[in-house]
Amino acid sequence: MTTSEHIANDVAGESEEHGERQALELADRIRMVAAQDPELAQELVDQLIVALDKATGGTFREHLDGPTRSVADRALVGTGNQAGTGISSPRNG
């Protein structure tokens, strides 16, 4: 392996680790919100699922299985991508 290939692998590894750290931080923040306001946390998760589905060209749920796919199906109803119960209605308050 050449020096440039080693560097490219190191950069890719660092980028992947950074992405994993960001995902863990996001999950921690959602847990903190859920402890205070479960409905708001669910709305945020639903919005995140819809945004991820849009960013992946409508294929996000294909990468999921079991209960996780069911959550995505519920969040994606009304977006034209999957059946379910839909994103929670906006909160009054």
DSSP file (Angstrom, degrees, kcal/mol; ACC not computed):
  #  RESIDUE AA STRUCTURE BP1 BP2  ACC     N-H-->O    O-->H-N    N-H-->O    O-->H-N    TCO  KAPPA ALPHA  PHI   PSI    X-CA   Y-CA   Z-CA
    1    1 A M              0   0    0      0, 0.0     2,-0.0     0, 0.0     0, 0.0   0.000 360.0 360.0 360.0 136.2    0.0    0.0    0.0
    2    2 A T     >  -     0   0    0      1,-0.1     4,-2.1     4,-0.0     5,-0.2  -0.291 360.0-107.8 -78.9 166.8    1.3    3.4   -0.9
    3    3 A T  H  > S+     0   0    0      1,-0.2     4,-2.5     2,-0.2     5,-0.2   0.904 121.0  52.3 -60.4 -42.2    1.7    6.3    1.5
    4    4 A S  H  > S+     0   0    0      1,-0.2     4,-2.4     2,-0.2    -1,-0.2   0.861 108.0  51.4 -65.6 -33.8   -1.2    8.1   -0.2
    5    5 A E  H  > S+     0   0    0      2,-0.2     4,-2.4     1,-0.2    -1,-0.2   0.893 109.6  50.0 -67.9 -39.3   -3.4    5.0    0.3
    6    6 A H  H  X S+     0   0    0     -4,-2.1     4,-2.5     2,-0.2    -2,-0.2   0.928 112.1  47.9 -61.5 -45.4   -2.5    4.9    4.0
    7    7 A I  H  X S+     0   0    0     -4,-2.5     4,-2.7     2,-0.2    -2,-0.2   0.923 111.2  50.2 -62.3 -44.6   -3.3    8.6    4.4
    8    8 A A  H  X S+     0   0    0     -4,-2.4     4,-2.4     1,-0.2    -1,-0.2   0.904 111.7  48.3 -61.5 -41.7   -6.6    8.1    2.5
    9    9 A N  H  X S+     0   0    0     -4,-2.4     4,-2.5     2,-0.2    -1,-0.2   0.898 111.5  50.0 -65.4 -40.0   -7.5    5.1    4.8
   10   10 A D  H  X S+     0   0    0     -4,-2.5     4,-2.6     2,-0.2    -2,-0.2   0.923 112.1  47.4 -63.3 -44.7   -6.6    7.1    7.9
   11   11 A V  H  X S+     0   0    0     -4,-2.7     4,-2.5     2,-0.2    -2,-0.2   0.918 112.6  49.2 -63.5 -43.9   -8.8   10.1    6.8
   12   12 A A  H  X S+     0   0    0     -4,-2.4     4,-2.4    -5,-0.2    -2,-0.2   0.910 112.4  48.6 -62.3 -42.4  -11.7    7.7    6.0
   13   13 A G  H  X S+     0   0    0     -4,-2.5     4,-2.5     2,-0.2    -2,-0.2   0.907 112.1  48.0 -63.8 -42.8  -11.3    6.0    9.4
   14   14 A E  H  X S+     0   0    0     -4,-2.6     4,-2.6     2,-0.2    -2,-0.2   0.899 111.7  50.5 -64.8 -40.2  -11.2    9.4   11.2
   15   15 A S  H  X S+     0   0    0     -4,-2.5     4,-2.4     2,-0.2    -2,-0.2   0.908 111.3  48.3 -64.1 -42.0  -14.3   10.6    9.2
   16   16 A E  H  X S+     0   0    0     -4,-2.4     4,-2.3     2,-0.2    -2,-0.2   0.915 112.2  48.7 -64.7 -43.3  -16.2    7.4   10.1
   17   17 A E  H  X S+     0   0    0     -4,-2.5     4,-2.4     2,-0.2    -2,-0.2   0.902 110.9  51.2 -63.5 -40.7  -15.2    7.7   13.8
   18   18 A H  H  X S+     0   0    0     -4,-2.6     4,-2.4     1,-0.2    -2,-0.2   0.918 110.1  49.4 -61.7 -44.0  -16.3   11.4   13.8
   19   19 A G  H  X S+     0   0    0     -4,-2.4     4,-2.2     1,-0.2    -2,-0.2   0.889 110.4  50.1 -63.0 -40.0  -19.6   10.4   12.2
   20   20 A E  H  X S+     0   0    0     -4,-2.3     4,-2.3     2,-0.2    -1,-0.2   0.901 110.1  50.6 -65.7 -40.5  -20.2    7.7   14.8
   21   21 A R  H  X S+     0   0    0     -4,-2.4     4,-2.3     1,-0.2    -2,-0.2   0.914 110.5  49.7 -62.4 -42.7  -19.4   10.2   17.6
   22   22 A Q  H  X S+     0   0    0     -4,-2.4     4,-2.4     1,-0.2    -2,-0.2   0.904 110.0  50.7 -63.1 -40.9  -21.9   12.7   16.2
   23   23 A A  H  X S+     0   0    0     -4,-2.2     4,-2.4     1,-0.2    -1,-0.2   0.905 110.9  48.5 -64.1 -41.4  -24.5    9.9   16.0
   24   24 A L  H  X S+     0   0    0     -4,-2.3     4,-2.3     2,-0.2    -1,-0.2   0.893 111.1  50.4 -65.5 -39.3  -24.0    9.0   19.6
   25   25 A E  H  X S+     0   0    0     -4,-2.3     4,-2.2     2,-0.2    -2,-0.2   0.907 110.7  49.6 -64.2 -41.7  -24.1   12.6   20.7
   26   26 A L  H  X S+     0   0    0     -4,-2.4     4,-2.5     2,-0.2    -2,-0.2   0.924 110.2  50.4 -62.8 -44.6  -27.4   13.0   18.8
   27   27 A A  H  X S+     0   0    0     -4,-2.4     4,-2.2     1,-0.2    -2,-0.2   0.903 109.9  50.8 -61.2 -41.2  -28.9    9.9   20.4
   28   28 A D  H  X S+     0   0    0     -4,-2.3     4,-2.2     2,-0.2    -1,-0.2   0.909 110.3  49.6 -62.1 -41.8  -27.9   11.2   23.9
   29   29 A R  H  X S+     0   0    0     -4,-2.2     4,-2.3     1,-0.2    -2,-0.2   0.905 109.9  50.1 -65.1 -40.8  -29.5   14.5   23.2
   30   30 A I  H  X S+     0   0    0     -4,-2.5     4,-2.7     1,-0.2    -1,-0.2   0.900 109.5  52.1 -65.0 -39.0  -32.7   12.9   22.0
   31   31 A R  H  X S+     0   0    0     -4,-2.2     4,-1.9     2,-0.2    -2,-0.2   0.903 108.6  50.8 -61.7 -40.8  -32.7   10.7   25.2
   32   32 A M  H  X S+     0   0    0     -4,-2.2     4,-1.1     2,-0.2    -2,-0.2   0.916 112.2  46.3 -63.8 -42.5  -32.4   13.9   27.3
   33   33 A V  H >X S+     0   0    0     -4,-2.3     4,-3.8     1,-0.2     3,-0.6   0.921 110.0  54.8 -63.7 -43.0  -35.3   15.5   25.5
   34   34 A A  H 3< S+     0   0    0     -4,-2.7    -1,-0.2     1,-0.3    -2,-0.2   0.848 102.6  56.6 -61.0 -34.7  -37.3   12.3   25.9
   35   35 A A  H 3< S+     0   0    0     -4,-1.9    -1,-0.3     1,-0.2    -2,-0.2   0.848 119.4  31.5 -65.2 -32.4  -36.8   12.3   29.6
   36   36 A Q  H << S+     0   0    0     -4,-1.1    -2,-0.2    -3,-0.6    -1,-0.2   0.822 140.1   9.2 -92.3 -37.0  -38.3   15.8   29.8
   37   37 A D     X  -     0   0    0     -4,-3.8     4,-2.2    -5,-0.1     3,-0.3  -0.669  58.3-177.1-151.3  85.5  -40.8   15.7   26.9
   38   38 A P  H  > S+     0   0    0      0, 0.0     4,-2.3     0, 0.0     5,-0.2   0.840  86.1  54.7 -57.0 -36.7  -41.5   12.3   25.3
   39   39 A E  H  > S+     0   0    0      2,-0.2     4,-2.2     1,-0.2     5,-0.1   0.920 109.2  47.2 -65.0 -42.8  -43.9   13.7   22.7
   40   40 A L  H  > S+     0   0    0     -3,-0.3     4,-2.5     1,-0.2    -1,-0.2   0.914 110.6  52.7 -63.7 -42.2  -41.4   16.3   21.5
   41   41 A A  H  X S+     0   0    0     -4,-2.2     4,-2.4    -8,-0.2    -2,-0.2   0.908 109.3  49.5 -59.9 -41.8  -38.7   13.6   21.3
   42   42 A Q  H  X S+     0   0    0     -4,-2.3     4,-2.7     1,-0.2    -1,-0.2   0.901 109.7  51.3 -65.4 -39.5  -41.0   11.4   19.2
   43   43 A E  H  X S+     0   0    0     -4,-2.2     4,-2.5     2,-0.2    -2,-0.2   0.917 110.5  49.2 -61.3 -42.7  -41.7   14.4   16.9
   44   44 A L  H  X S+     0   0    0     -4,-2.5     4,-2.3     2,-0.2    -2,-0.2   0.911 111.8  48.2 -63.7 -42.2  -37.9   15.0   16.5
   45   45 A V  H  X S+     0   0    0     -4,-2.4     4,-2.5     2,-0.2    -2,-0.2   0.925 111.7  50.1 -63.8 -44.4  -37.3   11.3   15.7
   46   46 A D  H  X S+     0   0    0     -4,-2.7     4,-2.3     1,-0.2    -2,-0.2   0.924 111.5  48.2 -59.8 -44.3  -40.1   11.3   13.1
   47   47 A Q  H  X S+     0   0    0     -4,-2.5     4,-2.4     1,-0.2    -1,-0.2   0.881 110.7  51.7 -64.2 -38.0  -38.8   14.4   11.5
   48   48 A L  H  X S+     0   0    0     -4,-2.3     4,-2.8     2,-0.2     5,-0.2   0.915 109.0  50.3 -64.1 -43.1  -35.3   12.9   11.4
   49   49 A I  H  X S+     0   0    0     -4,-2.5     4,-2.5     2,-0.2    -2,-0.2   0.927 111.3  48.3 -61.3 -45.0  -36.6    9.8    9.8
   50   50 A V  H  X S+     0   0    0     -4,-2.3     4,-2.3     2,-0.2    -1,-0.2   0.915 112.9  48.3 -62.2 -43.0  -38.4   11.8    7.1
   51   51 A A  H  X S+     0   0    0     -4,-2.4     4,-2.5     2,-0.2    -2,-0.2   0.904 112.1  48.6 -65.1 -41.2  -35.3   13.9    6.4
   52   52 A L  H  X S+     0   0    0     -4,-2.8     4,-1.5     2,-0.2    -1,-0.2   0.895 111.0  50.9 -65.5 -38.9  -33.1   10.8    6.2
   53   53 A D  H  <>S+     0   0    0     -4,-2.5     5,-3.6    -5,-0.2     6,-0.5   0.910 111.6  47.4 -64.1 -41.6  -35.5    9.2    3.8
   54   54 A K  H ><5S+     0   0    0     -4,-2.3     3,-1.5     1,-0.2    -2,-0.2   0.917 110.8  51.5 -64.3 -43.2  -35.6   12.3    1.6
   55   55 A A  H 3<5S+     0   0    0     -4,-2.5    -1,-0.2     1,-0.3    -2,-0.2   0.771 110.6  49.4 -66.4 -25.7  -31.7   12.5    1.7
   56   56 A T  T ><5S-     0   0    0     -4,-1.5     3,-0.6    -5,-0.2    -1,-0.3   0.173 120.8-105.5-100.0  17.8  -31.5    8.8    0.6
   57   57 A G  T < 5S-     0   0    0     -3,-1.5    -3,-0.2     1,-0.2    -2,-0.1   0.813  76.5 -52.6  67.5  30.0  -34.0    9.2   -2.3
   58   58 A G  T 3 <S+     0   0    0     -5,-3.6    -1,-0.2    -6,-0.2    -4,-0.2   0.654 119.1 103.1  83.0  15.6  -36.8    7.4   -0.5
   59   59 A T    X   +     0   0    0     -3,-0.6     3,-1.1    -6,-0.5     4,-0.4   0.331  39.3 106.3-112.3   7.2  -34.8    4.3    0.4
   60   60 A F  G >  S+     0   0    0      1,-0.3     3,-1.9    -7,-0.3    -1,-0.1   0.905  77.8  54.0 -55.7 -46.8  -34.0    4.9    4.1
   61   61 A R  G >  S+     0   0    0      1,-0.3     3,-1.8     2,-0.2    -1,-0.3   0.744  94.2  71.0 -63.4 -22.5  -36.4    2.3    5.3
   62   62 A E  G <  S+     0   0    0     -3,-1.1    -1,-0.3     1,-0.3    -2,-0.2   0.709  94.0  56.3 -66.1 -18.3  -34.8   -0.4    3.1
   63   63 A H  G <  S+     0   0    0     -3,-1.9    -1,-0.3    -4,-0.4     2,-0.2   0.374 101.3  74.6 -91.9   3.2  -31.8   -0.3    5.4
   64   64 A L    <   -     0   0    0     -3,-1.8     2,-0.3    -4,-0.1    -3,-0.0  -0.718  57.0-173.8-114.5 162.0  -33.9   -1.1    8.5
   65   65 A D    >>  -     0   0    0     -2,-0.2     3,-1.1     0, 0.0     4,-0.8  -0.957  47.3  -0.3-147.0 168.7  -35.6   -4.2    9.8
   66   66 A G  H 3> S-     0   0    0     -2,-0.3     4,-1.7     1,-0.2     3,-0.5  -0.165 124.5  -6.3  56.2-138.8  -37.9   -5.4   12.6
   67   67 A P  H 3> S+     0   0    0      0, 0.0     4,-2.1     0, 0.0    -1,-0.2   0.821 133.2  59.6 -60.5 -32.5  -39.2   -2.8   15.1
   68   68 A T  H <> S+     0   0    0     -3,-1.1     4,-2.1     1,-0.2    -2,-0.2   0.901 104.9  48.9 -64.6 -40.0  -37.0   -0.1   13.6
   69   69 A R  H  X S+     0   0    0     -4,-0.8     4,-2.9    -3,-0.5    -1,-0.2   0.882 108.2  54.9 -66.1 -37.1  -38.6   -0.4   10.2
   70   70 A S  H  X S+     0   0    0     -4,-1.7     4,-2.2     2,-0.2    -2,-0.2   0.900 107.4  49.7 -62.4 -40.3  -42.0   -0.2   11.8
   71   71 A V  H  X S+     0   0    0     -4,-2.1     4,-2.2     2,-0.2    -1,-0.2   0.923 112.5  47.4 -62.8 -44.1  -41.1    3.1   13.5
   72   72 A A  H  X S+     0   0    0     -4,-2.1     4,-2.3     2,-0.2    -2,-0.2   0.909 109.2  53.7 -64.4 -41.9  -39.9    4.4   10.1
   73   73 A D  H  X S+     0   0    0     -4,-2.9     4,-0.8     1,-0.2    13,-0.2   0.922 110.0  47.9 -57.8 -44.2  -43.1    3.2    8.4
   74   74 A R  H >< S+     0   0    0     -4,-2.2    12,-2.0     1,-0.2     3,-0.6   0.909 113.9  46.5 -63.4 -42.9  -45.2    5.1   10.9
   75   75 A A  H 3< S+     0   0    0     -4,-2.2    12,-0.3     1,-0.2    -1,-0.2   0.814 110.5  53.5 -69.2 -30.2  -43.1    8.2   10.5
   76   76 A L  H ><>S+     0   0    0     -4,-2.3     3,-2.2     7,-0.2     5,-0.9   0.548  76.5 114.4 -88.6  -7.0  -43.1    8.1    6.7
   77   77 A V  T <<5S+     0   0    0     -4,-0.8    10,-0.6    -3,-0.6     6,-0.1  -0.375  79.1  29.8 -61.6 142.7  -46.9    7.8    6.2
   78   78 A G  T 3 5S+     0   0    0      4,-0.3    -1,-0.3     8,-0.1    -2,-0.1   0.287 101.5  84.3  89.0 -11.5  -48.1   10.9    4.5
   79   79 A T  T < 5S-     0   0    0     -3,-2.2    -2,-0.2     3,-0.3    -3,-0.1   0.502 104.1-116.6 -96.4  -5.7  -44.8   11.4    2.7
   80   80 A G  T   5S+     0   0    0     -4,-0.3    -3,-0.1     2,-0.3     3,-0.1   0.527  94.3  94.3  85.5   5.2  -45.9    9.0    0.0
   81   81 A N  S   <S-     0   0    0     -5,-0.9     2,-0.3     1,-0.3    -4,-0.1   0.759  89.3  -3.6-102.7 -28.4  -43.1    6.5    0.8
   82   82 A Q        -     0   0    0     -6,-0.7    -1,-0.3    -9,-0.1    -3,-0.3  -0.993  67.5-103.0-163.0 155.1  -44.7    4.0    3.2
   83   83 A A        +     0   0    0     -2,-0.3     2,-0.3    -6,-0.1    -7,-0.2  -0.482  61.3 101.4 -80.8 155.2  -47.9    3.2    5.2
   84   84 A G  S    S-     0   0    0     -2,-0.1   -10,-0.2   -10,-0.1    -9,-0.1  -0.976  81.9 -64.9 163.3-158.4  -48.2    3.8    8.9
   85   85 A T  S    S-     0   0    0     -2,-0.3   -11,-0.1     1,-0.2   -10,-0.1   0.563  72.8-130.7-102.0  -9.1  -49.8    6.3   11.3
   86   86 A G        -     0   0    0    -12,-2.0    -1,-0.2   -13,-0.2     2,-0.2  -0.086  36.8 -37.4  94.5 170.4  -47.8    9.4   10.3
   87   87 A I  S    S-     0   0    0    -10,-0.6   -44,-0.1   -12,-0.3   -12,-0.1  -0.478  74.2 -95.3 -70.4 140.5  -45.8   12.1   12.0
   88   88 A S        -     0   0    0     -2,-0.2    -1,-0.1   -46,-0.1     3,-0.1  -0.216  46.2-102.3 -55.2 144.9  -47.2   13.3   15.2
   89   89 A S        -     0   0    0      1,-0.1    -1,-0.1    -3,-0.1     3,-0.1  -0.343  51.1 -81.8 -67.0 153.6  -49.4   16.3   14.9
   90   90 A P        -     0   0    0      0, 0.0     2,-0.1     0, 0.0    -1,-0.1  -0.225  53.1-107.9 -56.3 144.9  -47.8   19.6   15.9
   91   91 A R        -     0   0    0     -3,-0.1     2,-0.6     1,-0.0    -3,-0.0  -0.444  21.3-135.8 -75.9 146.4  -47.9   20.2   19.6
   92   92 A N              0   0    0      1,-0.2    -1,-0.0    -2,-0.1    -3,-0.0  -0.906 360.0 360.0 -99.1 121.5  -50.2   22.8   21.1
   93   93 A G              0   0    0     -2,-0.6    -1,-0.2     0, 0.0    -2,-0.0   0.425 360.0 360.0 160.8 360.0  -48.5   24.8   23.7
